[in-house]
Amino acid sequence: MMDRHLRELLNDQFNKELYSAYLYMDFADYYHNRGLHGFGNWYDVQVQEERDHAMLMRAWMLKRGETIELLPIAKPDKTITDDADPLHFALAHEQYVTGLIHTLHDATEAAGDTDGVKFLDWFVKEQVEEEENATSMIERYDKAVADGTLEALDTELKGRRWKAPSLHVDIF
C-alpha cells in the first residue's frame, strides 16, 4: 500500500492535470474563435498532453494497487482580454504545476518511495520542457506581433502534432 499522504497528493495531482487540460481547451477555443487556428492547434495538443499526464498518474496508482478518486474539475477562471493573455496564463500555470510536482517529488522522496521518485523524475523533467515551451511561445508571439509576421507564426503552429509521452506505465 502507498503512503496515505502520497496517495492524496498523487490523486490531487491527477485531478489538477485534468484541470490543466480544461484550461488549455479554453485557450484553444479562444484562439479558434479568433481565427488563430495555429494557436488553437498548439493548445489542442497541450490538452492531449495534460490528459496523458493524468492517465500516467492513474496508471501508476493502479499499478500500485491504489484507485483514483475522480473529483469535480473546476471551470477555468481566466478572463482573456487580449490574444497574448493565454500565453502568459499558460506560463504562470506551468510554473504553478512545477511547484506541485516538486512538492509531490519531495514528499515521495521523504517517504522513502524509491520507485515513486523514479516515476516522478520524468514529470520533473517534463515541467522544465513545459516552462521552456510556454516562455518560447510568449517570445515568438511578441516577435511576430512586432515584425508583422503573426499570420506566418499561426500557420506554422498549425503543423504541431501530438506525440505520446516517453514515459510508459504498464499496468496489466
C-alpha positions as CSV (number, residue, x, y, z in Angstrom):
1,M,0.0,0.0,0.0
2,M,1.1,3.5,-0.8
3,D,1.6,6.0,2.0
4,R,-1.7,7.8,2.6
5,H,-0.2,11.3,2.2
6,L,1.4,10.3,-1.1
7,R,-1.8,8.8,-2.3
8,E,-3.7,12.0,-1.6
9,L,-1.0,14.1,-3.3
10,L,-1.0,11.9,-6.4
11,N,-4.8,11.9,-6.5
12,D,-4.8,15.7,-6.3
13,Q,-2.2,16.0,-9.0
14,F,-4.2,13.6,-11.2
15,N,-7.2,15.9,-10.9
16,K,-5.0,19.0,-11.4
17,E,-3.7,17.6,-14.7
18,L,-7.2,17.2,-15.9
19,Y,-7.9,20.8,-14.9
20,S,-4.8,21.8,-17.0
21,A,-6.4,20.0,-19.9
22,Y,-9.6,22.0,-19.3
23,L,-7.7,25.3,-19.1
24,Y,-5.8,24.6,-22.3
25,M,-9.0,23.6,-24.0
26,D,-10.4,27.0,-23.0
27,F,-7.3,28.7,-24.5
28,A,-7.6,26.6,-27.7
29,D,-11.3,27.6,-28.1
30,Y,-10.4,31.2,-27.6
31,Y,-7.9,31.1,-30.4
32,H,-10.1,29.1,-32.8
33,N,-12.9,31.6,-32.2
34,R,-10.5,34.4,-33.0
35,G,-9.4,32.7,-36.3
36,L,-5.9,31.9,-35.0
37,H,-6.2,28.2,-35.7
38,G,-2.5,27.5,-35.4
39,F,-2.5,28.9,-31.8
40,G,-5.7,26.9,-31.3
41,N,-3.9,23.8,-32.5
42,W,-1.0,24.5,-30.2
43,Y,-3.4,24.4,-27.2
44,D,-5.3,21.4,-28.6
45,V,-2.1,19.5,-28.5
46,Q,-1.5,20.8,-24.9
47,V,-4.9,19.4,-24.0
48,Q,-3.8,15.9,-25.1
49,E,-0.5,16.2,-23.3
50,E,-2.2,17.2,-20.0
51,R,-4.7,14.4,-20.3
52,D,-1.9,11.9,-20.9
53,H,-0.1,13.2,-17.8
54,A,-3.2,12.4,-15.8
55,M,-3.5,9.0,-17.4
56,L,0.1,8.2,-16.5
57,M,-0.6,9.1,-12.9
58,R,-3.7,7.0,-12.9
59,A,-1.8,4.0,-14.4
60,W,0.9,4.4,-11.7
61,M,-1.7,4.4,-9.0
62,L,-3.4,1.3,-10.4
63,K,0.0,-0.4,-10.7
64,R,0.5,0.3,-7.0
65,G,-2.9,-1.2,-6.1
66,E,-4.5,2.2,-5.5
67,T,-7.5,3.8,-7.0
68,I,-8.0,7.4,-8.2
69,E,-10.8,9.4,-6.7
70,L,-12.5,11.3,-9.6
71,L,-13.2,14.8,-8.3
72,P,-15.1,17.6,-10.0
73,I,-13.0,19.6,-12.4
74,A,-13.3,23.3,-11.9
75,K,-14.2,25.6,-14.8
76,P,-11.2,27.6,-16.0
77,D,-11.3,31.0,-14.2
78,K,-9.1,33.1,-16.6
79,T,-10.6,36.1,-18.3
80,I,-9.0,36.6,-21.7
81,T,-9.0,40.2,-22.9
82,D,-6.0,40.0,-25.3
83,D,-4.5,37.4,-27.7
84,A,-1.4,37.3,-25.6
85,D,-3.3,36.5,-22.4
86,P,-3.5,32.7,-22.8
87,L,0.3,32.6,-23.4
88,H,1.0,34.4,-20.2
89,F,-1.6,32.5,-18.2
90,A,-0.1,29.2,-19.5
91,L,3.4,30.2,-18.3
92,A,2.1,31.1,-14.9
93,H,0.1,27.8,-14.8
94,E,3.1,25.7,-15.7
95,Q,5.1,27.4,-13.0
96,Y,2.4,26.5,-10.6
97,V,2.3,22.9,-11.7
98,T,6.1,22.8,-11.4
99,G,5.7,23.7,-7.8
100,L,3.1,21.0,-7.3
101,I,5.3,18.3,-9.0
102,H,8.3,19.3,-6.8
103,T,6.2,19.1,-3.7
104,L,5.0,15.7,-4.7
105,H,8.5,14.6,-5.6
106,D,9.9,15.8,-2.3
107,A,7.1,14.0,-0.3
108,T,7.8,10.8,-2.2
109,E,11.5,11.1,-1.5
110,A,10.8,11.8,2.2
111,A,8.6,8.7,2.4
112,G,11.4,6.6,1.0
113,D,9.4,5.5,-2.0
114,T,12.3,4.9,-4.4
115,D,10.1,3.7,-7.3
116,G,7.8,6.6,-6.9
117,V,10.8,9.0,-7.0
118,K,11.9,7.4,-10.3
119,F,8.4,7.7,-11.7
120,L,8.2,11.4,-10.7
121,D,11.6,12.2,-12.1
122,W,10.1,12.1,-15.5
123,F,7.5,14.7,-14.5
124,V,10.2,17.0,-13.1
125,K,12.0,16.9,-16.4
126,E,8.7,17.4,-18.3
127,Q,8.0,20.6,-16.3
128,V,11.3,22.1,-17.4
129,E,10.2,21.5,-21.0
130,E,6.7,22.8,-20.3
131,E,8.0,26.1,-18.9
132,E,10.5,26.4,-21.8
133,N,7.7,25.9,-24.3
134,A,5.5,28.5,-22.6
135,T,8.3,31.0,-22.4
136,S,9.2,30.4,-26.0
137,M,5.6,30.9,-27.1
138,I,5.4,34.3,-25.5
139,E,8.7,35.3,-27.1
140,R,7.7,34.1,-30.5
141,Y,4.3,35.8,-30.3
142,D,5.8,39.1,-29.2
143,K,8.4,38.9,-32.0
144,A,5.7,38.0,-34.6
145,V,3.5,40.9,-33.5
146,A,6.4,43.3,-33.6
147,D,7.6,42.0,-37.1
148,G,4.1,41.8,-38.5
149,T,4.5,38.0,-39.0
150,L,1.8,36.8,-36.7
151,E,-0.1,35.1,-39.6
152,A,3.1,33.1,-40.6
153,L,3.6,32.0,-37.0
154,D,-0.1,31.0,-36.8
155,T,0.4,28.9,-40.0
156,E,3.5,27.3,-38.6
157,L,1.7,26.3,-35.3
158,K,-1.0,24.5,-37.3
159,G,1.6,21.8,-38.0
160,R,2.2,20.9,-34.4
161,R,1.2,17.2,-33.8
162,W,0.7,15.3,-30.6
163,K,3.5,12.9,-29.6
164,A,2.8,10.4,-26.9
165,P,4.8,10.8,-23.7
166,S,8.1,8.9,-23.5
167,L,7.1,7.6,-20.1
168,H,5.0,4.4,-20.1
169,V,3.5,2.6,-17.2
170,D,2.5,-1.0,-17.9
171,I,-0.4,-1.8,-15.6
172,F,-1.6,-5.1,-16.9
